[in-house]
Amino acid sequence: MSLGSFQADFAAALFAADAPTGLARHPAFAVYRNTVMKGCIDALEANFPSVARLVGSDWFRAAAALHVAAAPPRDGRMLIYGDGFADFLAGFEPARELAYLPDVARLDRCWTEAHTAADAPAVDAGWLAALAPDALGTTRLTPHPTARWHWFADAPIYSIWQRSRTGCGLDDALAWQGEGALLSRPDHAVVWCTVGPAACAFLDACAAAEPLGTAATAALAAQPDADLADLLARLLRAGALIPL
């Protein structure tokens, strides 16, 4: 057996239910395999703290073990492991009654992506304010590399995620209505806030390289009563935009 073949079989045996080689007969391999699995599960629990708090550690780790077996890491940086975990939860039968759980996982993933994304200087509000009205409408801005946003039409995902993330817990007073979330990292720490459909539509348009005039039109189409001046000010305070 070549070294490459041995390494491929070794990696496959770590996550397969039935090891494809005789490796599983060696006690030392079983110890190593358990250590690797535990490391992957630990990483998922660290990367998805809001989900883990909502369901409890035992439930989470049992689900995580199944996900690890089906989708082992493809990168040695365990901080970024779990890009498919939200989709896994969406199809996970024991999570069927927790319909909000996959979207909470998506916001946990957004936090990781915002935390690890590249640095960039945000748009200077003074520079933008100095533009003439006709120039403002044709100016193109794009989302900051750290910006992540989602609109959840059917559930208060942001409130559930934010309370779980900060350890506040849920209560019966939670209004069951749609919410949006924006996460960014304008300085050295990830920040987050709730946003409406107008802000999400505005950011979608900016991500598509549309000028601000078109982005404003998209925002009003999504939410006709939106205050565009306030919307833009909130995005600038969040450091969510950079010049294109």
MIDREN-996722 format. One line per 8 residues: number of its first residue (from 1); for each residue x, y, z of C-alpha. Coordinates in nm, 2 decimals, always signed. Layout:
<recs>
NUM = X Y Z ~ ... .
</recs>
This chain:
<recs>
1 = +0.00 +0.00 +0.00 ~ +0.13 +0.34 -0.09 ~ +0.16 +0.62 +0.17 ~ -0.12 +0.81 +0.00 ~ -0.35 +0.52 +0.00 ~ -0.28 +0.45 +0.37 ~ -0.35 +0.81 +0.46 ~ -0.68 +0.81 +0.27 .
9 = -0.79 +0.49 +0.44 ~ -0.68 +0.62 +0.78 ~ -0.88 +0.94 +0.74 ~ -1.18 +0.75 +0.62 ~ -1.16 +0.51 +0.91 ~ -1.17 +0.79 +1.16 ~ -1.52 +0.88 +1.07 ~ -1.67 +0.57 +0.91 .
17 = -1.91 +0.36 +1.12 ~ -1.72 +0.05 +1.00 ~ -1.36 +0.11 +0.94 ~ -1.26 +0.01 +0.58 ~ -0.92 -0.13 +0.69 ~ -0.77 -0.34 +0.96 ~ -0.69 -0.03 +1.16 ~ -0.99 -0.06 +1.38 .
25 = -0.84 -0.38 +1.53 ~ -0.57 -0.18 +1.69 ~ -0.66 -0.04 +2.04 ~ -0.45 +0.27 +1.99 ~ -0.64 +0.36 +1.68 ~ -0.97 +0.34 +1.87 ~ -0.83 +0.59 +2.12 ~ -0.71 +0.82 +1.85 .
33 = -1.05 +0.80 +1.67 ~ -1.24 +0.88 +1.99 ~ -1.01 +1.18 +2.05 ~ -1.06 +1.31 +1.69 ~ -1.44 +1.27 +1.72 ~ -1.44 +1.45 +2.06 ~ -1.24 +1.74 +1.92 ~ -1.48 +1.78 +1.63 .
41 = -1.79 +1.77 +1.86 ~ -1.62 +2.02 +2.10 ~ -1.55 +2.25 +1.81 ~ -1.92 +2.24 +1.70 ~ -2.04 +2.31 +2.05 ~ -1.80 +2.61 +2.07 ~ -1.90 +2.74 +1.73 ~ -2.28 +2.71 +1.79 .
49 = -2.32 +2.82 +2.15 ~ -2.67 +2.96 +2.11 ~ -2.80 +2.63 +1.97 ~ -2.62 +2.43 +2.25 ~ -2.78 +2.65 +2.52 ~ -3.13 +2.60 +2.37 ~ -3.12 +2.22 +2.35 ~ -2.87 +2.13 +2.62 .
57 = -2.52 +1.99 +2.59 ~ -2.63 +1.62 +2.58 ~ -2.88 +1.67 +2.30 ~ -2.64 +1.89 +2.11 ~ -2.34 +1.65 +2.13 ~ -2.55 +1.36 +2.02 ~ -2.66 +1.55 +1.71 ~ -2.31 +1.69 +1.65 .
65 = -2.17 +1.33 +1.65 ~ -2.40 +1.24 +1.37 ~ -2.31 +1.55 +1.18 ~ -1.93 +1.49 +1.23 ~ -1.97 +1.14 +1.09 ~ -2.16 +1.26 +0.78 ~ -1.95 +1.58 +0.72 ~ -1.60 +1.57 +0.88 .
73 = -1.38 +1.88 +0.87 ~ -1.22 +1.97 +0.54 ~ -0.99 +2.23 +0.70 ~ -0.76 +2.21 +1.00 ~ -0.89 +2.54 +1.14 ~ -1.17 +2.41 +1.36 ~ -1.29 +2.77 +1.43 ~ -1.45 +2.76 +1.08 .
81 = -1.59 +2.41 +1.11 ~ -1.97 +2.37 +1.08 ~ -2.07 +2.55 +0.76 ~ -2.33 +2.28 +0.69 ~ -2.46 +2.23 +1.04 ~ -2.77 +2.46 +1.00 ~ -2.88 +2.26 +0.70 ~ -2.81 +1.94 +0.89 .
89 = -3.04 +2.05 +1.17 ~ -3.31 +2.15 +0.91 ~ -3.33 +1.78 +0.81 ~ -3.27 +1.63 +1.16 ~ -3.59 +1.45 +1.27 ~ -3.54 +1.51 +1.64 ~ -3.53 +1.88 +1.57 ~ -3.86 +1.89 +1.38 .
97 = -4.05 +2.05 +1.66 ~ -3.78 +2.31 +1.71 ~ -3.85 +2.48 +1.38 ~ -3.64 +2.79 +1.47 ~ -3.33 +2.59 +1.55 ~ -3.17 +2.58 +1.20 ~ -3.20 +2.96 +1.17 ~ -3.05 +3.01 +1.52 .
105 = -2.76 +2.80 +1.39 ~ -2.73 +3.02 +1.08 ~ -2.68 +3.33 +1.31 ~ -2.42 +3.15 +1.51 ~ -2.25 +3.07 +1.18 ~ -2.28 +3.44 +1.08 ~ -2.10 +3.54 +1.40 ~ -1.81 +3.30 +1.31 .
113 = -1.79 +3.44 +0.96 ~ -1.80 +3.80 +1.09 ~ -1.54 +3.72 +1.34 ~ -1.30 +3.56 +1.09 ~ -1.36 +3.79 +0.78 ~ -1.10 +4.03 +0.65 ~ -1.06 +4.37 +0.80 ~ -1.15 +4.68 +0.59 .
121 = -1.22 +5.05 +0.66 ~ -1.59 +5.12 +0.68 ~ -1.75 +5.41 +0.48 ~ -1.68 +5.75 +0.64 ~ -2.02 +5.91 +0.72 ~ -1.88 +6.26 +0.67 ~ -1.76 +6.17 +0.32 ~ -2.10 +6.03 +0.23 .
129 = -2.28 +6.33 +0.38 ~ -2.07 +6.57 +0.17 ~ -2.19 +6.42 -0.16 ~ -2.43 +6.62 -0.37 ~ -2.78 +6.46 -0.39 ~ -2.74 +6.36 -0.75 ~ -2.41 +6.20 -0.68 ~ -2.54 +6.02 -0.38 .
137 = -2.80 +5.83 -0.59 ~ -2.54 +5.70 -0.83 ~ -2.27 +5.62 -0.57 ~ -2.21 +5.25 -0.52 ~ -2.13 +5.10 -0.18 ~ -2.08 +4.73 -0.10 ~ -2.13 +4.54 +0.23 ~ -1.83 +4.53 +0.46 .
145 = -1.64 +4.19 +0.44 ~ -1.76 +4.12 +0.79 ~ -2.13 +4.20 +0.74 ~ -2.38 +3.92 +0.75 ~ -2.75 +3.98 +0.74 ~ -3.07 +3.77 +0.73 ~ -3.44 +3.85 +0.72 ~ -3.66 +3.58 +0.90 .
153 = -4.02 +3.64 +0.80 ~ -4.19 +3.38 +1.01 ~ -4.02 +3.39 +1.36 ~ -3.83 +3.61 +1.60 ~ -3.51 +3.44 +1.52 ~ -3.29 +3.74 +1.62 ~ -3.45 +3.77 +1.96 ~ -3.42 +3.39 +2.03 .
161 = -3.06 +3.39 +1.91 ~ -2.96 +3.71 +2.09 ~ -3.11 +3.60 +2.42 ~ -2.95 +3.25 +2.40 ~ -2.62 +3.39 +2.29 ~ -2.60 +3.63 +2.59 ~ -2.74 +3.38 +2.83 ~ -3.06 +3.58 +2.91 .
169 = -3.30 +3.29 +2.83 ~ -3.64 +3.30 +2.67 ~ -3.97 +3.39 +2.82 ~ -4.34 +3.38 +2.73 ~ -4.35 +3.75 +2.65 ~ -4.15 +3.70 +2.32 ~ -4.36 +3.83 +2.03 ~ -4.38 +3.57 +1.76 .
177 = -4.32 +3.79 +1.45 ~ -4.06 +3.82 +1.17 ~ -3.72 +3.98 +1.25 ~ -3.40 +4.05 +1.07 ~ -3.04 +4.04 +1.20 ~ -2.73 +4.23 +1.10 ~ -2.38 +4.12 +1.23 ~ -2.06 +4.31 +1.16 .
185 = -1.72 +4.38 +1.30 ~ -1.64 +4.74 +1.24 ~ -1.35 +4.74 +1.50 ~ -1.22 +4.44 +1.69 ~ -1.54 +4.28 +1.82 ~ -1.85 +4.14 +1.65 ~ -2.16 +4.35 +1.70 ~ -2.52 +4.28 +1.61 .
193 = -2.85 +4.45 +1.59 ~ -3.20 +4.38 +1.47 ~ -3.30 +4.51 +1.12 ~ -3.61 +4.51 +0.91 ~ -3.68 +4.38 +0.56 ~ -3.58 +4.72 +0.42 ~ -3.23 +4.71 +0.55 ~ -3.18 +4.35 +0.42 .
201 = -3.31 +4.45 +0.08 ~ -3.08 +4.75 +0.08 ~ -2.78 +4.54 +0.16 ~ -2.88 +4.28 -0.10 ~ -2.88 +4.55 -0.36 ~ -2.55 +4.68 -0.25 ~ -2.40 +4.33 -0.26 ~ -2.52 +4.31 -0.62 .
209 = -2.33 +4.64 -0.70 ~ -2.64 +4.85 -0.75 ~ -2.61 +5.22 -0.69 ~ -2.76 +5.37 -0.37 ~ -3.07 +5.50 -0.56 ~ -3.16 +5.15 -0.67 ~ -3.08 +5.01 -0.33 ~ -3.32 +5.27 -0.18 .
217 = -3.59 +5.17 -0.42 ~ -3.55 +4.80 -0.33 ~ -3.57 +4.89 +0.04 ~ -3.90 +5.08 +0.00 ~ -4.04 +4.79 -0.21 ~ -3.96 +4.55 +0.08 ~ -4.09 +4.79 +0.35 ~ -4.29 +5.09 +0.21 .
225 = -4.29 +5.28 +0.55 ~ -3.91 +5.25 +0.59 ~ -3.72 +5.57 +0.70 ~ -3.43 +5.56 +0.45 ~ -3.22 +5.82 +0.63 ~ -3.25 +5.63 +0.96 ~ -3.18 +5.30 +0.77 ~ -2.86 +5.44 +0.62 .
233 = -2.75 +5.59 +0.94 ~ -2.79 +5.26 +1.13 ~ -2.59 +5.08 +0.86 ~ -2.31 +5.33 +0.89 ~ -2.30 +5.31 +1.27 ~ -2.27 +4.93 +1.23 ~ -1.98 +4.97 +0.99 ~ -2.17 +4.75 +0.75 .
241 = -2.07 +4.93 +0.42 ~ -1.75 +5.01 +0.24 ~ -1.69 +5.20 -0.09 ~ -1.72 +4.97 -0.40 .
</recs>
